[in-house]
Amino acid sequence: MNISTNTDTHINPFDSSLQYTKDYKDGIKEKSEFVLAFIESIVNGLSGEQKTLIDRCTNNIYEEYQLHNFSEEYEPDFKKFYDELLKQPEKEAQNLALIIERYVVGGMDIFAQKTNIEIKNRFITFDISELPPSIQTTGYLVVLDHIVNRLHRNKALGKHTWIFIDEFHILLANKFSSEYIAKIYKTGRKENAIPTIITQNIADVIKNEDGCKILSNSEFAMILKQKPLDLPPICKIFDISDEEARYVTDSPSRTRYYCLWRG
């Protein structure tokens, strides 16, 4: 499934799985955290006032959704969030609405549409490579949240879900997105998920606190040929000895990968 500004494939970032969540308050909190990450990936820096407004508006539109028994008519989306933001009396709300306007009713409204995909296959690939660089992190977050919603549904059906996240370093671009993916990685097992991250930019990962946490919590790692400067922190995270590290240095006479399994 290609997600780009040139296709008719859309995912509503405000989709939720609250119907499948036993604790509604926890579900709302989780969704509010995602909306913060989603808006922050667009705005690139949120003030304390903006965070409060985003949290308030998110709660308002989902409470209305719940009060109407999760009716499709009241299903939250970016336009409903935008309209709710305009209703707020604070001047900061009007400023924030102006910043996100082009993503709601302007030329970059790809995430302001209703979800029009139906996942039925056992193997699905989401391709965001054609998204403009300025919203690639946003696209990644929207796809991952869509997958999280699917996790809740699959768990209710007694199914396990394997998630492969390629170009993982992109998600470390801002604080909210890195924290969001770290949470998925940490709590995904409770939802019968098996998350797997893939990246060529290991230097960007080991410089990030959440990236290091994810690497250290991984039970299995396949480490391909590494640059000498990147190798020491990798060895520290995975507790690899100097002798073992020789398998991933640039030596033509040795195998250039190393597998680590933590049982």
Helices and strands as residue ranges (DSSP letters): G 18-20, H 24-43, H 48-67, G 72-74, H 78-87, H 91-104, G 109-111, G 133-135, H 136-156, E 161-165, G 168-172, H 175-187, G 188-191, E 193-197, H 202-206, H 209-216, E 220-224, H 231-238, H 242-245, G 246-248, E 257-261
